[in-house]
Amino acid sequence: MTASPTLFERIIAREIPSQIVFEDEHYIAIRDIAPKAPIHLLVIPKKVSARVDEITDAAEMGELWLTATRVARQHAQDYRLVVNCGPGGGQMVFHTHVHILAGWENGPADDTGLGQ
């Protein structure tokens, strides 16, 4: 018996609609459906790992962060990159992803819930 596809696998497969802002062979970036900032994007590896700390290959980890940075720079000059790792870290979708938060006029007003 195989595990059910994650929400993000279903988005990658186009089974669930989303606002795609970037895609290549290894990553997809979408707009968050419950934004915590004026600009809130998710960079999602197409290769599934439940949590970022499951990625043990330095090149793979580096490419994730480089991709997140490239996508962020396409949308804002200043931004925040965030990863929630595990339920205690606020992770709600167990498929590694990086949050890009940006668009505040004078920086973020607070550090409220980034669970996802």
C-alpha positions in Angstrom: 0.0 0.0 0.0 1.4 3.4 -1.0 0.9 6.6 0.9 -1.5 9.2 -0.5 0.1 12.0 -2.5 0.8 15.1 -0.5 -1.2 18.3 -1.2 1.8 19.7 -3.1 2.3 16.5 -5.2 -1.4 17.0 -6.3 -0.6 20.6 -7.1 2.5 19.6 -9.1 0.4 17.0 -11.0 -2.2 19.8 -11.7 -4.9 17.8 -9.8 -5.5 20.9 -7.6 -5.4 24.4 -9.1 -2.9 27.0 -7.8 -1.3 30.2 -8.9 2.1 29.1 -10.2 4.7 31.8 -10.3 7.8 29.7 -11.2 8.4 26.1 -12.4 11.4 24.2 -13.7 12.4 20.5 -13.8 13.0 20.3 -10.0 10.9 23.0 -8.3 7.5 24.7 -8.4 6.6 28.0 -6.7 3.1 29.0 -6.0 1.2 31.7 -4.2 0.1 30.7 -0.7 -3.7 30.4 -0.4 -3.6 31.9 3.2 -1.0 34.6 2.9 0.8 35.9 6.0 2.4 38.8 4.1 1.5 40.9 1.1 3.7 38.6 -0.9 3.6 35.0 0.3 5.0 32.3 -2.0 6.0 28.7 -1.5 8.9 27.1 -3.2 8.4 23.3 -3.4 10.8 20.6 -4.5 9.2 18.1 -6.9 11.3 15.5 -5.2 9.3 14.6 -2.0 10.8 14.8 1.5 8.5 15.3 4.4 10.7 17.7 6.2 13.7 19.9 5.2 16.0 18.0 7.6 15.5 14.8 5.6 17.5 16.4 2.8 21.1 15.2 3.4 22.7 16.0 0.0 24.4 19.4 0.2 23.9 20.1 -3.5 20.1 19.4 -3.2 19.8 21.6 -0.1 21.8 24.4 -1.8 19.7 24.2 -4.9 16.5 24.5 -2.8 17.8 27.7 -1.2 19.2 29.1 -4.4 15.9 28.5 -6.1 14.0 30.2 -3.3 16.3 33.2 -3.5 15.9 33.5 -7.2 12.1 33.3 -7.0 12.1 35.8 -4.1 14.2 38.3 -6.1 11.8 38.1 -9.0 9.0 39.4 -6.6 10.7 41.7 -4.1 13.9 43.5 -3.2 13.6 42.6 0.4 12.2 39.3 1.7 12.2 36.7 4.4 12.8 32.9 3.7 11.2 30.6 6.3 11.0 26.8 6.7 8.8 25.1 9.3 10.2 21.7 10.3 7.9 19.3 12.0 4.6 19.8 13.9 6.4 21.5 16.8 7.9 24.0 14.3 4.6 24.8 12.8 4.7 22.6 9.7 1.3 21.5 8.5 2.0 20.2 5.0 4.5 17.4 5.2 6.3 18.0 1.9 9.4 20.2 2.2 8.8 23.8 1.1 10.3 27.3 1.7 8.0 30.3 2.4 8.9 33.6 0.8 7.4 36.5 2.7 7.7 40.0 1.4 5.9 43.2 0.4 5.7 45.0 3.8 6.2 48.7 3.4 8.2 49.1 6.6 9.1 45.5 7.3 6.9 42.9 9.0 4.7 44.2 11.8 5.0 41.0 13.8 6.2 37.4 13.7 2.8 35.7 13.7 1.8 32.2 12.6 3.7 30.8 9.6 2.4 27.3 10.1 1.9 25.4 6.9 
